[in-house]
Amino acid sequence: MQLLKIVFEIYSAYVVSFSALLVPVITISIAYIAYQQYRIEKQRVRMELYEKRYRIYKRIMEFIRLCIEGGITGFTEASSFYSDVIEGKFLFNDDVQDLIETLHSNGIRFGELNDKYDRSVKSRKVIFTQEEVKEKHDLSMWFYHEIKHVTLIFKKHLKIV
């Protein structure tokens, strides 16, 4: 009986000691899990932002390609482009917002010139002036050079890390 009492006292001392250590271990484990969840959520938000920004970048590059190939005529394509990328005003700083506005306005003008050129060719009348030919060429070159500019601007915005 005496031996059983001694074993019980030793056992209960271990249980008390182990119980006292268990609380900090559980607390540290919970803190670690919460931190990992925070990091995962932060990465998820970054990834969603990246996907939205990349979609706008891709649409801008498609619009530039369309302009370079001469496929933009009139107001419709420029309006469609603008409505597709308007969300960028909330996802980027001023440099991308200014880029979107410039692309849109130059796209409208380029579309007007292409439309006028097409009408001139179809009617076989010269209604396209030398100034307009130069302006159309200058805008074509501007769109061509914008590819590099757009890539440089978006490079800092399309980082996941």
C-alpha positions as CSV (number, residue, x, y, z in Angstrom):
1,M,0.0,0.0,0.0
2,Q,2.8,2.3,0.9
3,L,4.5,1.5,-2.5
4,L,1.3,2.3,-4.3
5,K,1.0,5.6,-2.6
6,I,4.6,6.5,-3.5
7,V,4.0,5.5,-7.2
8,F,0.8,7.6,-7.2
9,E,2.6,10.7,-5.8
10,I,5.4,10.4,-8.4
11,Y,2.9,9.8,-11.2
12,S,0.7,12.8,-10.1
13,A,3.9,15.0,-10.0
14,Y,4.6,14.0,-13.6
15,V,1.1,14.6,-14.6
16,V,1.1,18.1,-13.0
17,S,4.5,18.9,-14.6
18,F,3.4,17.6,-18.0
19,S,0.1,19.5,-17.8
20,A,1.9,22.7,-17.0
21,L,4.1,22.2,-20.1
22,L,1.2,21.3,-22.3
23,V,-0.4,24.8,-22.1
24,P,2.6,26.7,-23.6
25,V,3.1,24.0,-26.3
26,I,-0.6,24.3,-27.3
27,T,-0.4,28.1,-27.3
28,I,2.8,28.1,-29.5
29,S,1.2,25.5,-31.9
30,I,-2.0,27.7,-32.2
31,A,0.1,30.8,-32.8
32,Y,2.2,29.0,-35.5
33,I,-1.0,27.7,-37.3
34,A,-2.5,31.2,-37.2
35,Y,0.7,32.7,-38.6
36,Q,0.7,30.1,-41.4
37,Q,-2.9,30.8,-42.2
38,Y,-2.1,34.6,-42.4
39,R,0.8,33.9,-44.8
40,I,-1.4,31.7,-47.0
41,E,-4.2,34.3,-47.1
42,K,-1.7,37.0,-47.9
43,Q,-0.3,34.9,-50.8
44,R,-3.8,34.2,-52.1
45,V,-4.6,37.9,-52.1
46,R,-1.4,38.6,-54.0
47,M,-2.2,35.9,-56.5
48,E,-5.7,37.3,-57.1
49,L,-4.3,40.8,-57.6
50,Y,-1.7,39.4,-60.0
51,E,-4.3,37.6,-62.0
52,K,-6.4,40.8,-62.3
53,R,-3.4,42.9,-63.2
54,Y,-2.1,40.3,-65.7
55,R,-5.6,40.2,-67.4
56,I,-5.4,44.0,-67.9
57,Y,-1.8,43.8,-69.2
58,K,-2.8,41.0,-71.6
59,R,-5.7,43.1,-72.9
60,I,-3.5,46.2,-73.4
61,M,-1.0,44.1,-75.4
62,E,-3.9,42.7,-77.5
63,F,-5.1,46.2,-78.2
64,I,-1.7,47.4,-79.2
65,R,-1.2,44.4,-81.5
66,L,-4.6,45.1,-83.1
67,C,-3.6,48.7,-83.7
68,I,-0.2,47.7,-85.2
69,E,-1.9,45.3,-87.5
70,G,-4.3,48.0,-88.6
71,G,-7.4,46.1,-87.4
72,I,-8.9,48.9,-85.4
73,T,-11.5,51.0,-87.2
74,G,-13.7,53.6,-85.7
75,F,-14.8,54.0,-82.1
76,T,-16.0,50.5,-81.3
77,E,-12.7,48.7,-80.7
78,A,-11.3,51.6,-78.5
79,S,-14.5,51.6,-76.5
80,S,-14.4,47.8,-76.0
81,F,-10.8,48.1,-74.9
82,Y,-11.5,50.9,-72.5
83,S,-14.4,49.0,-70.8
84,D,-12.2,45.9,-70.5
85,V,-9.4,47.8,-68.7
86,I,-11.3,50.4,-66.7
87,E,-10.8,48.2,-63.6
88,G,-7.1,49.0,-63.9
89,K,-7.8,52.4,-62.4
90,F,-8.4,50.7,-59.1
91,L,-5.5,48.2,-59.3
92,F,-2.6,50.4,-60.4
93,N,-1.1,53.7,-59.7
94,D,-1.1,56.8,-61.9
95,D,1.4,55.6,-64.5
96,V,-0.8,52.7,-65.6
97,Q,-3.9,54.9,-65.4
98,D,-2.2,57.5,-67.7
99,L,-1.1,54.8,-70.0
100,I,-4.7,53.4,-70.3
101,E,-6.1,56.9,-71.0
102,T,-3.4,57.6,-73.7
103,L,-3.9,54.2,-75.4
104,H,-7.6,54.9,-75.4
105,S,-7.4,58.4,-76.9
106,N,-4.7,57.4,-79.5
107,G,-6.8,54.2,-80.3
108,I,-9.8,56.4,-81.0
109,R,-7.9,58.7,-83.3
110,F,-6.1,55.8,-85.0
111,G,-9.5,54.1,-85.6
112,E,-10.9,57.3,-87.1
113,L,-7.9,57.5,-89.4
114,N,-8.2,53.8,-90.4
115,D,-11.9,54.2,-91.1
116,K,-11.3,57.3,-93.2
117,Y,-8.5,55.5,-95.1
118,D,-10.8,52.5,-95.8
119,R,-13.6,54.8,-97.1
120,S,-11.0,56.6,-99.2
121,V,-9.8,53.3,-100.8
122,K,-13.3,52.0,-101.3
123,S,-14.6,55.2,-102.9
124,R,-11.4,55.6,-105.0
125,K,-11.4,59.2,-104.1
126,V,-8.6,61.0,-102.3
127,I,-10.2,62.2,-99.1
128,F,-7.1,61.3,-97.0
129,T,-4.7,64.2,-96.7
130,Q,-0.9,64.0,-96.5
131,E,-1.1,65.2,-92.9
132,E,-3.5,62.3,-92.1
133,V,-1.2,59.9,-93.8
134,K,1.7,61.1,-91.6
135,E,-0.4,61.1,-88.5
136,K,-1.6,57.5,-89.2
137,H,2.1,56.5,-89.7
138,D,3.2,58.3,-86.5
139,L,0.4,56.6,-84.5
140,S,1.4,53.2,-86.0
141,M,5.0,53.7,-84.9
142,W,3.8,55.0,-81.5
143,F,1.8,51.8,-80.9
144,Y,4.8,49.8,-82.0
145,H,7.1,51.5,-79.5
146,E,4.5,51.3,-76.8
147,I,5.1,47.5,-76.5
148,K,8.4,48.0,-74.8
149,H,7.1,50.9,-72.7
150,V,4.0,48.9,-71.5
151,T,6.3,45.9,-70.6
152,L,8.5,48.2,-68.5
153,I,5.6,49.8,-66.7
154,F,3.9,46.5,-65.9
155,K,7.1,44.7,-64.9
156,K,7.0,46.3,-61.5
157,H,3.3,45.6,-61.1
158,L,3.3,42.0,-62.1
159,K,5.5,40.6,-59.3
160,I,4.0,37.9,-57.1
161,V,6.7,38.0,-54.4
